Amino acid sequence: MGIFNWFTQEIAIDLGTANTLIIHNDKVVVDEPSIVAFDRATNKLIAIGKQAMQMEGKTHENIVTVRPLKDGVIADFNAAEHMIRGMIKMLNNGKGWFFPSLRMVICIPSGITEVEKRAVRDSAEIAGAKEVYLIHEPMAAAVGIGIDVEEPMGNMIIDIGGGTTEIAVIALSGIVCDQSIRVAGDNFDSDIVQYIRRQHNIMIGDRTAEKIKIEVGSALPELQDPPPDLAVQGRDLMTGVPMQIMVSYTEIAHCLDKSISKIEEAILKALEITPPELSADIYQTGIYLTGGGALLRGLDKRISSKTKLPVHVAEDPLRAVVRGTGIALKNIENFKFLMQ
């Protein structure tokens, strides 16, 4: 058994639309953007992760950048397999001469279909996994922020990622009711691109939109501690000449309003279908926010005022899901009931 363990490498993967994180030996060893770059002529992989991210929107006709995941699920099977394989190689510092058999735990959105599940499993197996376990993102997030999921106590988790927002009420090691909507960080980016185009007549790229979201993004038009205005460069649609404008957090709060309202509607719908005993628990415990979207300024206050419930932002929300996946991997025998 000892020799078998020596040949088995155990890894936990948060396969996200925006970022992919891998935990190995209780440490986050890979934290890279979910993007790959290919040579069009030879179809050869050129770069993955941060390197490919730097190429996005700046490539010539021989190079194409691909985001393998869309709305939390695999959209490009071939690119996903290359990305998973490349990121696993990073564990061995790029040394591919010895490739042990892999046991993987991968987290998936709760609203995923059987076909989409199969795509995740197949991609992992082609990338070299001998055993593949799947765990739902809200469950992994709950474990990652230290909630005892086995207790007969209701907890509401909202995980706002890049492609999906997962809202789930968890009790007795299972998801009692959930809502999975495809409105999340990527939608915020496209809202910003459209707003800057409509309001300022300037064309910006997705990377610039993401920078705006991080630097001056807000869910409320009035903040106690507002960020300074951000200088944004883009292409003037009238003249075609590069130019710069200043963008404030109030503008961004205004342009994100519709998408955040959709998330609020889904939260209210999830609360509506929650059994009354669990509703009583949620009134006591409040709502937990995880995922990159939880970092949006004022989002917790906005959700709290809409639901009249306390809202807690998880510590290090970006890594809550992968931490939970790592804990499930470490105690795989105890957590097998959560796996698929």
KETOR-348364 format. One record per residue (C-alpha): x, y, z; residue in one letter; residue number from 0. Coordinates in pm, 1 decimal. Each point is the difference from the previous one (the first is absolute). Layout:
# KETOR-348364
X | Y | Z | A | NUM
...
# end
This chain:
# KETOR-348364
0.0 | 0.0 | 0.0 | M | 0
293.0 | 228.6 | 83.8 | G | 1
151.6 | -50.1 | -346.2 | I | 2
-339.3 | 56.4 | -163.8 | F | 3
-39.2 | 330.1 | 192.0 | N | 4
347.5 | 104.5 | -109.1 | W | 5
-109.3 | -39.1 | -361.2 | F | 6
-329.9 | 186.7 | 53.9 | T | 7
-13.7 | 375.9 | -3.4 | Q | 8
-310.6 | 152.8 | 155.4 | E | 9
-115.8 | 338.3 | -122.7 | I | 10
-307.0 | 217.8 | 51.7 | A | 11
-104.2 | 225.6 | -288.4 | I | 12
-230.1 | 300.2 | -8.1 | D | 13
-61.2 | 8.5 | -374.2 | L | 14
-136.5 | 352.3 | -31.6 | G | 15
-114.8 | 207.8 | -296.8 | T | 16
243.3 | 279.2 | 93.6 | A | 17
270.3 | -176.0 | 206.3 | N | 18
113.7 | -355.5 | 63.5 | T | 19
147.7 | -85.9 | 339.9 | L | 20
168.9 | -325.4 | 98.7 | I | 21
74.6 | -121.3 | 353.1 | I | 22
267.9 | -263.9 | 58.8 | H | 23
123.7 | -104.6 | 346.3 | N | 24
-228.3 | 260.6 | 165.8 | D | 25
158.3 | 286.9 | -193.3 | K | 26
-136.6 | 205.9 | -290.0 | V | 27
271.5 | -80.5 | -255.4 | V | 28
-169.2 | 132.0 | -315.5 | V | 29
-208.0 | 319.1 | -24.5 | D | 30
-25.5 | 93.8 | -366.6 | E | 31
-255.7 | 160.3 | -234.8 | P | 32
-204.7 | -262.1 | -191.8 | S | 33
134.7 | 83.3 | -344.2 | I | 34
225.4 | -167.3 | -258.9 | V | 35
172.4 | 122.9 | -317.3 | A | 36
44.1 | -213.1 | -314.1 | F | 37
195.0 | 35.7 | -324.1 | D | 38
-268.9 | 1.6 | -270.7 | R | 39
219.3 | -167.1 | -264.4 | A | 40
128.5 | -295.1 | 205.5 | T | 41
-273.4 | -5.0 | 271.0 | N | 42
286.2 | -19.5 | 251.3 | K | 43
-40.6 | 135.4 | 351.9 | L | 44
208.9 | 316.1 | 45.5 | I | 45
-95.0 | 123.4 | 347.1 | A | 46
-240.3 | -57.7 | 287.9 | I | 47
-112.1 | 206.3 | 296.7 | G | 48
166.5 | 337.3 | 66.0 | K | 49
216.1 | -19.4 | -314.8 | Q | 50
-305.1 | -60.9 | -220.4 | A | 51
-189.9 | 273.2 | 186.9 | M | 52
265.1 | 255.3 | -99.0 | Q | 53
-59.9 | -95.1 | -365.0 | M | 54
-379.7 | 39.4 | 14.1 | E | 55
-123.6 | 273.5 | -230.3 | G | 56
353.9 | 61.5 | -130.8 | K | 57
55.6 | -297.2 | -230.8 | T | 58
78.7 | -8.2 | -371.1 | H | 59
-176.0 | -234.6 | -243.1 | E | 60
226.9 | -299.7 | 76.6 | N | 61
-83.9 | -7.4 | 370.9 | I | 62
-342.6 | -56.6 | 153.4 | V | 63
-88.3 | 24.0 | 371.1 | T | 64
-277.0 | -226.8 | 129.0 | V | 65
-193.8 | -3.8 | 326.2 | R | 66
-95.5 | -370.4 | 31.8 | P | 67
-280.8 | 64.6 | 251.3 | L | 68
-311.7 | 205.6 | -51.1 | K | 69
-272.8 | 49.8 | 261.4 | D | 70
178.2 | -238.7 | 236.3 | G | 71
3.4 | -294.2 | -244.3 | V | 72
241.1 | -127.7 | -264.3 | I | 73
-67.9 | 166.7 | -335.0 | A | 74
317.1 | -114.6 | -180.0 | D | 75
86.5 | -361.1 | 82.9 | F | 76
343.1 | -3.2 | -169.0 | N | 77
114.5 | 327.8 | 158.8 | A | 78
-123.4 | -113.6 | 344.8 | A | 79
200.7 | -321.6 | -21.8 | E | 80
316.0 | 192.3 | -102.4 | H | 81
-54.9 | 249.5 | 281.9 | M | 82
-51.7 | -264.7 | 271.0 | I | 83
301.5 | -199.3 | -123.2 | R | 84
219.6 | 313.8 | -14.6 | G | 85
-99.7 | 112.4 | 347.3 | M | 86
65.9 | -345.5 | 146.8 | I | 87
349.2 | 15.7 | -153.7 | K | 88
57.1 | 318.5 | 202.5 | M | 89
-21.4 | -218.8 | 315.3 | L | 90
312.6 | -186.6 | -108.7 | N | 91
164.1 | 329.1 | -107.2 | N | 92
-50.5 | -96.9 | -362.9 | G | 93
182.5 | -333.7 | 36.7 | K | 94
-212.7 | -240.8 | -195.7 | G | 95
236.4 | -300.4 | 20.5 | W | 96
-178.7 | -155.4 | 296.2 | F | 97
-376.8 | 31.7 | -1.7 | F | 98
-160.5 | -180.8 | 295.3 | P | 99
-357.9 | -117.0 | -15.1 | S | 100
-230.2 | 281.4 | 108.6 | L | 101
-296.6 | 9.0 | 232.3 | R | 102
-198.6 | 319.2 | -61.6 | M | 103
-285.1 | 172.7 | 175.5 | V | 104
-150.9 | 265.8 | -227.8 | I | 105
-276.1 | 242.5 | 95.5 | C | 106
-291.3 | 63.0 | -234.9 | I | 107
-298.9 | 241.6 | -3.8 | P | 108
-313.3 | -135.4 | 170.0 | S | 109
-216.0 | 68.4 | -307.6 | G | 110
218.2 | -212.0 | -231.4 | I | 111
-155.9 | -261.6 | -231.8 | T | 112
107.7 | -365.7 | -27.2 | E | 113
160.0 | 68.8 | -340.2 | V | 114
202.7 | 290.2 | 144.4 | E | 115
105.7 | -221.0 | 294.6 | K | 116
117.5 | -263.3 | -246.5 | R | 117
207.3 | 262.9 | -185.2 | A | 118
181.0 | 97.8 | 323.5 | V | 119
63.5 | -364.8 | 89.5 | R | 120
123.9 | -88.4 | -351.5 | D | 121
231.3 | 303.7 | -14.1 | S | 122
155.1 | -99.7 | 333.3 | A | 123
41.7 | -364.3 | -106.4 | E | 124
162.1 | 94.8 | -333.1 | I | 125
232.7 | 233.9 | 194.7 | A | 126
119.5 | -302.5 | 201.1 | G | 127
-237.5 | -51.5 | 293.6 | A | 128
-60.8 | -357.7 | 113.2 | K | 129
-267.8 | 95.4 | 253.8 | E | 130
-226.9 | 304.5 | -41.6 | V | 131
-244.7 | 125.2 | 263.3 | Y | 132
-232.3 | 296.3 | -53.3 | L | 133
-127.3 | 228.1 | 276.3 | I | 134
-254.2 | 282.7 | -31.3 | H | 135
144.0 | 351.5 | 38.3 | E | 136
-234.6 | 125.3 | 277.7 | P | 137
77.5 | -313.1 | 204.8 | M | 138
376.0 | 45.5 | -53.1 | A | 139
-32.9 | 370.1 | 92.8 | A | 140
-187.8 | -90.2 | 321.1 | A | 141
270.8 | -250.1 | 100.1 | V | 142
269.4 | 253.5 | -95.5 | G | 143
-133.6 | 274.3 | 229.0 | I | 144
-24.9 | -239.5 | 294.1 | G | 145
-372.4 | -83.8 | 10.5 | I | 146
-82.8 | -343.8 | 141.5 | D | 147
-211.4 | -124.8 | -292.3 | V | 148
-108.8 | -316.7 | 185.3 | E | 149
-193.9 | 193.4 | 266.5 | E | 150
-382.2 | 22.0 | -21.8 | P | 151
42.8 | 377.6 | -28.3 | M | 152
-91.1 | 203.5 | -308.1 | G | 153
268.8 | 218.2 | -158.8 | N | 154
-33.0 | 210.8 | -314.1 | M | 155
306.4 | 30.4 | -223.6 | I | 156
27.8 | 236.5 | -297.7 | I | 157
301.2 | -67.8 | -221.2 | D | 158
44.6 | 270.8 | -266.2 | I | 159
261.8 | -124.7 | -245.4 | G | 160
97.2 | 101.2 | -352.4 | G | 161
-272.6 | -183.4 | -193.3 | G | 162
-268.3 | -97.0 | 252.8 | T | 163
-151.9 | 111.7 | 327.9 | T | 164
-81.4 | -298.7 | 219.1 | E | 165
-253.0 | 49.1 | 277.8 | I | 166
-61.6 | -299.9 | 224.9 | A | 167
-156.2 | -83.9 | 335.2 | V | 168
202.4 | -278.3 | 161.7 | I | 169
-99.9 | -231.2 | 286.4 | A | 170
80.3 | -361.0 | 102.0 | L | 171
278.3 | -40.6 | -260.0 | S | 172
-221.2 | 89.5 | -293.8 | G | 173
-133.8 | 286.4 | -207.4 | I | 174
-364.5 | 43.7 | 100.1 | V | 175
-84.1 | 264.1 | -259.0 | C | 176
210.4 | 193.1 | -244.0 | D | 177
-0.7 | 256.7 | -277.5 | Q | 178
274.8 | 10.5 | -261.1 | S | 179
-6.4 | 299.9 | -232.3 | I | 180
241.4 | 88.1 | -277.8 | R | 181
48.3 | 357.4 | 117.4 | V | 182
336.6 | 62.4 | 165.1 | A | 183
340.1 | 168.8 | -41.0 | G | 184
12.9 | -38.4 | -380.6 | D | 185
-338.4 | 172.8 | -31.0 | N | 186
129.3 | 286.6 | 214.2 | F | 187
294.0 | 37.8 | -242.9 | D | 188
-223.6 | 6.0 | -308.8 | S | 189
-234.8 | 250.7 | 173.6 | D | 190
299.6 | 229.7 | 53.8 | I | 191
115.5 | -35.6 | -365.1 | V | 192
-349.7 | 90.2 | -126.0 | Q | 193
-41.3 | 288.7 | 244.5 | Y | 194
336.5 | 161.5 | -90.8 | I | 195
-87.4 | -40.5 | -368.5 | R | 196
-349.1 | 148.2 | 39.1 | R | 197
79.3 | 275.8 | 246.0 | Q | 198
350.2 | 109.5 | -100.5 | H | 199
13.2 | -121.5 | -362.3 | N | 200
317.5 | -194.8 | 76.6 | I | 201
78.6 | -363.0 | -79.5 | M | 202
184.6 | -193.4 | 272.0 | I | 203
104.1 | -365.6 | 25.4 | G | 204
-102.0 | -266.6 | 252.8 | D | 205
325.3 | 29.9 | 195.3 | R | 206
-50.5 | 375.6 | 43.8 | T | 207
-361.1 | -63.8 | 108.0 | A | 208
121.2 | -247.5 | 262.4 | E | 209
254.5 | 253.5 | 126.5 | K | 210
-279.3 | 262.1 | 31.5 | I | 211
-214.4 | -254.3 | 192.2 | K | 212
283.8 | -74.8 | 244.1 | I | 213
120.3 | 360.5 | 46.2 | E | 214
-330.2 | 195.0 | 12.3 | V | 215
-274.2 | -268.0 | -13.7 | G | 216
-288.0 | 58.8 | 238.9 | S | 217
-350.2 | -134.1 | 66.6 | A | 218
-111.8 | 322.3 | 169.5 | L | 219
2.9 | 355.9 | -142.7 | P | 220
105.2 | 135.8 | 340.0 | E | 221
286.6 | -152.4 | 199.4 | L | 222
145.8 | 102.7 | 335.9 | Q | 223
355.2 | -55.1 | -121.8 | D | 224
-11.2 | 70.6 | -376.5 | P | 225
289.3 | -96.9 | -231.3 | P | 226
165.2 | 280.3 | -204.0 | P | 227
-103.9 | 49.6 | -363.7 | D | 228
184.2 | -220.6 | -248.9 | L | 229
168.2 | 111.3 | -323.2 | A | 230
-119.9 | -227.1 | -283.2 | V | 231
155.0 | -17.1 | -345.5 | Q | 232
-181.7 | -122.3 | -310.1 | G | 233
-78.6 | 71.9 | -364.6 | R | 234
-222.6 | 295.1 | -85.7 | D | 235
-281.0 | -136.3 | -218.8 | L | 236
-40.1 | 330.1 | -188.1 | M | 237
362.6 | 67.6 | -94.2 | T | 238
159.6 | -342.5 | 52.3 | G | 239
276.0 | 168.2 | 203.4 | V | 240
108.1 | -132.8 | 345.1 | P | 241
-121.0 | 219.9 | 285.2 | M | 242
-39.4 | 9.9 | 377.8 | Q | 243
-298.0 | 70.0 | 226.4 | I | 244
-56.9 | -1.3 | 377.2 | M | 245
-253.6 | -250.7 | 138.3 | V | 246
-158.4 | 21.7 | 346.9 | S | 247
-142.1 | -276.1 | 221.3 | Y | 248
-348.0 | 162.0 | -18.1 | T | 249
-9.4 | -53.5 | -378.0 | E | 250
99.0 | -365.8 | 38.7 | I | 251
-263.2 | -53.2 | 274.2 | A | 252
-258.4 | 137.4 | -243.3 | H | 253
110.6 | -227.5 | -287.2 | C | 254
14.9 | -318.3 | 215.9 | L | 255
-343.1 | 63.3 | 152.2 | D | 256
-198.0 | -227.7 | -239.2 | K | 257
229.5 | -303.0 | 41.1 | S | 258
9.6 | 35.1 | 379.9 | I | 259
-382.5 | 26.2 | 2.1 | S | 260
-15.4 | -339.5 | -178.7 | K | 261
220.5 | -150.6 | 273.0 | I | 262
-226.0 | 154.6 | 267.4 | E | 263
-308.1 | -150.1 | -170.2 | E | 264
162.1 | -346.3 | 1.8 | A | 265
86.0 | 38.0 | 371.7 | I | 266
-360.9 | 92.4 | 81.1 | L | 267
-124.9 | -293.6 | -207.6 | K | 268
232.1 | -240.0 | 188.4 | A | 269
-123.3 | 141.0 | 333.5 | L | 270
-360.1 | -40.5 | -120.8 | E | 271
39.9 | -374.7 | -66.0 | I | 272
193.4 | -65.3 | 323.8 | T | 273
-187.8 | -220.9 | 253.3 | P | 274
-120.6 | 209.4 | 299.2 | P | 275
221.5 | -174.7 | 259.0 | E | 276
309.1 | 80.2 | -206.5 | L | 277
-123.2 | 357.6 | -53.4 | S | 278
0.5 | 36.4 | 378.4 | A | 279
364.2 | -117.8 | 8.5 | D | 280
102.8 | 241.8 | -279.4 | I | 281
-158.0 | 286.4 | 196.8 | Y | 282
243.8 | -87.2 | 280.3 | Q | 283
313.0 | -80.2 | -204.5 | T | 284
-41.5 | 243.3 | -291.1 | G | 285
134.3 | -35.2 | -352.4 | I | 286
361.7 | -84.7 | -94.1 | Y | 287
157.4 | 157.2 | -309.9 | L | 288
290.8 | -169.9 | -179.9 | T | 289
166.9 | 20.0 | -342.6 | G | 290
164.9 | 295.3 | -175.3 | G | 291
-331.3 | 186.4 | -28.4 | G | 292
-14.6 | 21.5 | 382.0 | A | 293
285.2 | 254.8 | -21.4 | L | 294
-222.6 | 253.2 | -183.1 | L | 295
-24.9 | 305.3 | 226.9 | R | 296
-333.3 | 36.6 | 179.7 | G | 297
-148.2 | -326.0 | -131.9 | L | 298
-43.8 | -144.9 | 349.5 | D | 299
-183.5 | 315.9 | 117.3 | K | 300
-223.4 | -0.6 | -309.8 | R | 301
-99.8 | -367.5 | 43.5 | I | 302
-49.8 | 57.8 | 373.9 | S | 303
-236.4 | 294.4 | -58.0 | S | 304
-193.9 | -201.3 | -262.8 | K | 305
-42.3 | -315.0 | 212.9 | T | 306
5.0 | 163.0 | 347.9 | K | 307
249.4 | -270.6 | 102.6 | L | 308
360.7 | 26.1 | 120.4 | P | 309
250.3 | -64.1 | -282.3 | V | 310
353.4 | -124.5 | 73.0 | H | 311
278.7 | 21.3 | -259.4 | V | 312
229.5 | -302.5 | 36.6 | A | 313
363.9 | 48.9 | 87.0 | E | 314
197.9 | -28.3 | -327.3 | D | 315
-319.7 | -63.1 | -205.2 | P | 316
194.9 | -74.5 | -320.4 | L | 317
148.6 | -314.5 | 154.3 | R | 318
-293.3 | -120.2 | 211.1 | A | 319
-117.3 | -253.1 | -262.5 | V | 320
344.0 | -148.5 | -69.0 | V | 321
75.5 | -19.0 | 375.4 | R | 322
-323.1 | -196.7 | 51.7 | G | 323
86.8 | -226.9 | -293.7 | T | 324
342.6 | -56.7 | 159.2 | G | 325
-155.9 | -90.4 | 336.7 | I | 326
-238.4 | -243.7 | -175.6 | A | 327
300.1 | -158.3 | -177.3 | L | 328
199.9 | -34.5 | 322.6 | K | 329
-291.6 | -167.8 | 180.5 | N | 330
-131.7 | -178.9 | -307.3 | I | 331
-144.6 | -294.1 | 198.6 | E | 332
-203.5 | 233.2 | 224.6 | N | 333
-111.0 | 223.6 | -285.6 | F | 334
-83.3 | -266.8 | -259.5 | K | 335
-371.0 | 61.4 | 60.3 | F | 336
48.9 | 352.8 | -145.0 | L | 337
169.6 | -131.4 | -315.2 | M | 338
-150.9 | -99.4 | -332.3 | Q | 339
# end
